[in-house]
């Protein structure tokens, strides 16, 4: 039977976006990823997505709408399965609440990152070739471009974020365990284990398997929300800036399409550059030390607390 401390710790994990730390939740996720459950669902989603893509492409007479709809249906289905069967809901809920709860601290960080980014983006925005490319994209093609930038950013995070997790669990000692468990259900247990010469809770600090992926997903959600907020700020600025300085005669002189719509062109170019700025910030936040300190300072402390709590939790379960 589980002790009250273990049960309280598991409830704490669920509230803080760490469902894979709980054995029962982890077992459910492992079962949901078995080929016997995922393959039939994948085939069904692909059939629906292909049919919807072909139908919309034929109805709208736009070939690019087909792949765009196909990818959109697959992404929606994947998100639904992740939120339900893969227990992603607590991760997403905590990541969103944590980000918006610290918005007062996050806004100054974003304001420090925006000026240089806006300076570079503005020069692209008033570029003839940029308008000829961005404003003449179809809606389907623009959506594919946004998905491409998002996929590149997600792929880059999947390569670099595991390094953040590995760095956080390298130097776990008694002081970190006590600091991590302070104010949690395992505060007393951490003190008892640290004082016990026969116990070694730090030996459980290395995070592997589903637990490691849980931490990576938490970091990805937090980073994704920050990038979306910044990209939304860039989009709003470009739309306002373009509405002020981009006159119809100038835009029409830049275009080769006689049916060019200036309002639609402004929105499409702004979306294109906002998505590009999101990709730029995603890469910078884990490669440039200045950006990394701004966007990962508070997250690193949360990471250490999760790792410390897990180590004490596993030490209790092993007894």
N, C-alpha and C positions, 0 to 999 in steps of 0.2 A: 504493500500500500504506500501511496505517496504521503509524505509528511505535509503538514500545513504550510511550512516554509516553501516546499517544492511547488505546491499548488498555487501559492500566492505568487511565486516567481513566474510560473507559467502564465498566469493571468496578466502579470506585468509585461511579459514578452508580447502577448497578443495586443495589449493596449499601445505598445511602442513599436508596432510594425515589424515584429520579429516572430512570425508564426512558425517558421521552419526550425526555430530553437526548441519547439515543443514536440516531443516524440509522436504524439497522436496526429498532429497536423502534418508533420513531416511524412508519416506513413501514408496519409491520405493523398498527399501530393505525389509521392512515389507511385502509388497505385494509378493516379490519374495520368501519369506519363507513360504507362505501359502501351506498347503498340496496339494491343487489342482494343483499347479505348480511343486512342488518338487517330489511328489510321481510318476507321470508318467515318469519324467526324470530319477529318481532313478531306476525304473524297467527296463527302456530301457538300461541304463548304465550297470546294473548287467547282463542282458542277453548278451550284447556284451562282457563284461568282462569274463563271464563264457565260452562263445564260444571260445574266443581268448585263454584263459588259457588252456582249454581242447585241442584245436588244437595244440598249441605250445608244451604242455607236450607230446602229442602223436608223434609229428614230431621230437622233440629232444630226445625222450625216457628218459625224466627226470621228475619224478612226481612233484618235488618241483617247477618246472617251472610254473605249473598251478596256485598255489596260488600266486606266485610272480607276474605273469602277471595280474591276477585278481586284486590284490591290486594296481598295477601300473596304470591300466586303470581307476579304481575308483578314485585314487588320481588325475590323469590328468583331469578327468571330473569334479571333485570337484573344482580343481584350476581354470578351465575355467569358471565354473559357478560363483565362487567367484569373479573373475576378471571382469566379465560382469554384471550379474544380481545383485550381492551383493555389487557392488561398491568397490571392494577390490583393484582395480588398483591404486587409489591415495594413499592408505595406503602403498602398496608395493613400489610404485615409491618413495615416500618421505622417507620411511625407508631405502631403498637402497642408495638414494642420500645423506641422512644424515650420514649414516655409512661410505660410501666411501669418502664423503666430509671431514670427520674428521679422515681420515686414518692416517694422520701424528701424531695425538694425540692417536689414537687407537693402533698403532704399539708398542709404549713403554709399554702400558698396557699388550698387548699380550706377549711381551718379558719378562715381570715380571712373568707372569703366566706360561710360557712354561718350564723353567728349572726344577722345581720340578715335573711337569707332565711328562716331558721326562725322568727324572731319574726313576720314577716308571714304565713307559711304557717300557723302555729299558730292565729292568729285566724280564718283561713278554715276550719281543720280543726274548730274547735268551733262552727261556724255551722250552724244548723238547715237552712237552704236548701241549703248545700253537701252535707249528708248526704242530703237528699231527692233532689237531682239525681244526685250521684255514685253512691250506693248502689243506685239503681233503674235504672242503665244496664244494658243487656244486655252480654254479653261482646263481641259483635260491635261494638256501638256504642262501647264503651270502647276497643276496638282502633282504631276509626276516629278517635276523639278523639286518641289517642296519635299516630297517623300524621299527623293534621292539625297538631298542635303540632310534630312533627318536620319536616314539610314547611315550615312557617312559619320555623322556625329555619334549615333548610338554605337556603331562599330568601333569608333575610336575610344569611346568610354569603356566598352567591354574589354579593350586591350589594356587600358591604363588604370581603371578603377581597382582591379584585383591587386595592383601594386600598393594602392592606398590601404587596402585591408591587410595585406601581408606586412606592411610597415607598422601598422597599428598593433599587431599581435606579436611583434618581435621582442619588445621590451616590457613585458608584463612582470611586475614585482608586487610585493606586499603592499607598498604604498599606493600603487595604482588600483589594486583590488579594493582597498579600503575607500579610496576616493570614488571609485566607480559605484560601489554599493551604498554609499551614504544616501540616506533618505529613501531607500528602496526596501522591499520586504526581506532582502538578504543582508541587511546591514549588520545585524547581530551574528548571523552565520559567518559572514566574512571575517569579523573580528575573532570569532572562536577558531576558525580554521587557520588564520594567520598566527594566532598564539599557540596552536597545537604543533609541537615539534614533529609529530608523526604525519601530519597532513601537508600536502603540497598542492594547493589549488592552482598555483601558477603553471603546473604541469599540464593543465587542461586548457591553456590559453590559445593554443594553435587552432585556428578556425578552418575547417575543411568541409567538403561536400555541400549539402543543401544549406547548412548554416552560413557558409561562405557566400553562396549565391544570394542568400537573404540580405546580407550586408551590402553586396554589390547592387542589388535591386533598389534598396533604400537610397543609396548614394545616387543611382541613376534617376530616381523619381525627384529627389531634391534638386539635382542639377538640371533636369529637364524643366521643372517649374521655373527656376531662375532664368534659364535661357529663354523660355517663352515670354516671361515678363519683360526681359530686355528687348526681345524681338518685337513685342507689341509696342514698346516705347519707340523703337526705331521706325516702325510702320506709321505710328501716329505723327511723328515728326516729319517724315517724308511726305505724307499726304498734306499736312498743313503747309510745309515749305513749298511743295509743288503747286498747291492751289494759289499761293501768293506770287511766285515768280514765273511759273510756266504759263505763258499766254498761248492762246489757240494758234495765232499765226506762226509762232516759233515751232510748236509741236507739229503742226501740219507740214511745215517745211522740212522737218526731219523724217517724215513718213513717206513710204512708197505705196501705202494702201489708201486709195481715195475714200474708202468707207471708214477711215480711222475715227474712233470715238475717244476724245481727249480724257473724259472722266474715267472710262474703263482703262485706258492706257496708264493713267496716273496710279490707279489702284493696283494694276498688275505689276508695274515696275516697283512699286513700294513693297508689295508682297515678295517679289523676287529678291530684292535687296535685304528685306527684313529676315528672310530665311537664310540668306548668305551670312548676314551678321550673326545669326544664331549659331551657325556652323563655326564661324570664326571664334566666337566666345567659348564654345564648347572645347575647341582645341586649345585655346589660350589658357583656359582655367586649370588645365592639368599639365601644361608645359611651361608656362611663364610663371615665375615665382611670385610676382606681384599679384597677378590674377588668382593664383592658387591660394595665396594667403587670404585674400579677400573672400573668396567663395567657399573655401574649405576649412577656415579657421574654426568656426563653431561646429561644423560637421565632424571634424576630427575628434572633438571632445565627446560627441554623441557616440562615435565609433568605439572609442576607448571604454565608455561606460557599458556598451553592449557586450564587448569582449570580456570585460571584468566580471559583469553579472553572469555571463555564460560560464566562465571558469569556476566561479563559486557554486553555481547551480549544478554543474557536472560533478564537482567534488562532493556535493551533498548526495546526489543520486548514486554515486559510486560506493557510498557507505552502506 
